[in-house]
Amino acid sequence: MAKKRVFTRDFKNRVVKRILDGESVSAIHQKHQIARAILYRWCETYRRDGAGGLQRPRGRPPGITSRARPPAEGEDATAQRIAELERKVGQQAMDLDFFRRAFKRVKESRRKNTEPGGTASTGKSEA
């Protein structure tokens, strides 16, 4: 079993800023051997909680059995639902940014048919 690596808050912060500045998640993944899912999670946490959210305590607090956060004192179900929806909106915004950058790169990398070496339409072949 591989030992789990621990990254400093400063390192995570630098990596997230590189991603938000437009550097490819795949390039960072290959360079540092960090799973893409972890990189996206760091970005989501940074957008939701800022740089301070990148350093969380290790392990779960006692008594917490699910990923949902425990309700704070005096917090009703409506406020908890709003917080959950805000997290989802943040995730969707991050996904949109990713797809916009990916689409832009694909669009830039495609050759136009009018350029030299482009493929042209051909007629139907007869057998």
C-alpha positions in Angstrom: 0.0 0.0 0.0 1.4 3.4 -1.0 2.0 6.0 1.7 -0.3 8.9 1.5 1.5 12.1 0.6 0.9 15.3 2.6 1.1 18.7 0.8 1.6 22.0 2.6 -1.0 24.8 2.3 1.5 27.0 0.5 2.1 24.3 -2.2 -1.7 23.7 -2.6 -2.2 27.5 -2.9 0.5 27.8 -5.6 -0.9 24.9 -7.6 -4.5 26.2 -7.4 -3.4 29.7 -8.6 -1.5 28.1 -11.5 -4.7 26.2 -12.5 -6.9 29.3 -12.1 -4.4 31.3 -14.3 -5.1 28.8 -17.1 -2.4 26.1 -16.7 -3.5 22.7 -17.7 -4.6 20.4 -14.9 -3.2 17.5 -16.9 0.2 19.2 -17.0 0.3 19.7 -13.3 -0.9 16.1 -12.8 1.9 14.7 -14.9 4.6 17.0 -13.4 3.7 16.3 -9.7 1.9 12.9 -10.0 -1.2 14.3 -8.1 -4.5 12.8 -9.1 -6.7 15.2 -11.2 -9.6 14.6 -8.8 -7.5 16.0 -5.9 -6.5 19.0 -8.0 -10.1 19.8 -8.8 -11.0 19.3 -5.1 -8.3 21.8 -4.1 -9.8 24.3 -6.7 -13.3 23.8 -5.4 -12.1 24.3 -1.8 -10.1 27.4 -2.7 -13.2 28.9 -4.4 -15.5 28.1 -1.5 -13.3 28.7 1.5 -10.2 30.7 0.2 -6.6 29.8 0.8 -7.3 29.0 4.5 -9.6 26.1 3.4 -6.7 24.3 1.7 -5.3 23.1 5.0 -7.8 21.0 6.8 -7.2 18.9 9.9 -6.4 15.3 9.2 -9.2 12.8 9.7 -12.8 13.4 10.6 -13.9 14.8 13.9 -15.4 12.2 16.2 -19.1 11.4 15.7 -19.1 12.5 12.0 -20.1 9.5 9.8 -21.0 11.0 6.5 -19.5 13.7 4.2 -22.2 16.1 5.1 -21.2 18.7 7.6 -22.9 18.7 11.0 -25.5 21.4 11.5 -24.2 24.3 13.5 -26.1 25.4 16.6 -29.2 27.4 15.7 -28.9 26.6 12.0 -32.1 25.4 10.5 -32.6 23.1 7.5 -33.2 26.0 5.1 -29.8 27.6 5.8 -28.1 24.2 5.5 -29.9 23.6 2.2 -28.7 27.0 0.9 -25.1 26.2 1.8 -25.4 22.9 0.0 -26.8 24.6 -3.1 -24.0 27.2 -3.0 -21.4 24.5 -3.0 -23.1 22.9 -6.0 -23.1 26.2 -7.8 -19.4 26.6 -7.1 -18.7 23.1 -8.4 -20.7 23.8 -11.6 -18.8 27.1 -12.1 -15.6 25.2 -11.8 -16.8 22.6 -14.3 -17.9 25.4 -16.8 -14.4 27.0 -16.5 -12.8 23.6 -17.3 -15.0 22.9 -20.3 -14.5 26.5 -21.7 -10.7 26.1 -21.5 -10.9 22.6 -23.0 -13.1 23.7 -25.8 -10.9 26.7 -26.5 -7.8 24.4 -26.8 -9.6 21.9 -29.0 -10.8 24.7 -31.3 -7.3 26.2 -31.5 -5.7 22.9 -32.3 -8.1 21.9 -35.1 -7.0 22.6 -38.6 -9.2 24.5 -41.0 -10.0 22.8 -44.3 -8.7 25.9 -46.2 -5.2 25.6 -44.7 -2.5 23.6 -46.5 -2.7 19.9 -45.5 -6.4 20.2 -44.6 -8.8 17.5 -45.7 -11.2 18.3 -48.5 -14.5 16.8 -49.3 -14.5 14.0 -51.8 -17.2 12.5 -53.9 -18.9 9.2 -53.2 -16.8 6.3 -54.4 -18.3 3.8 -56.8 -17.8 0.1 -56.2 
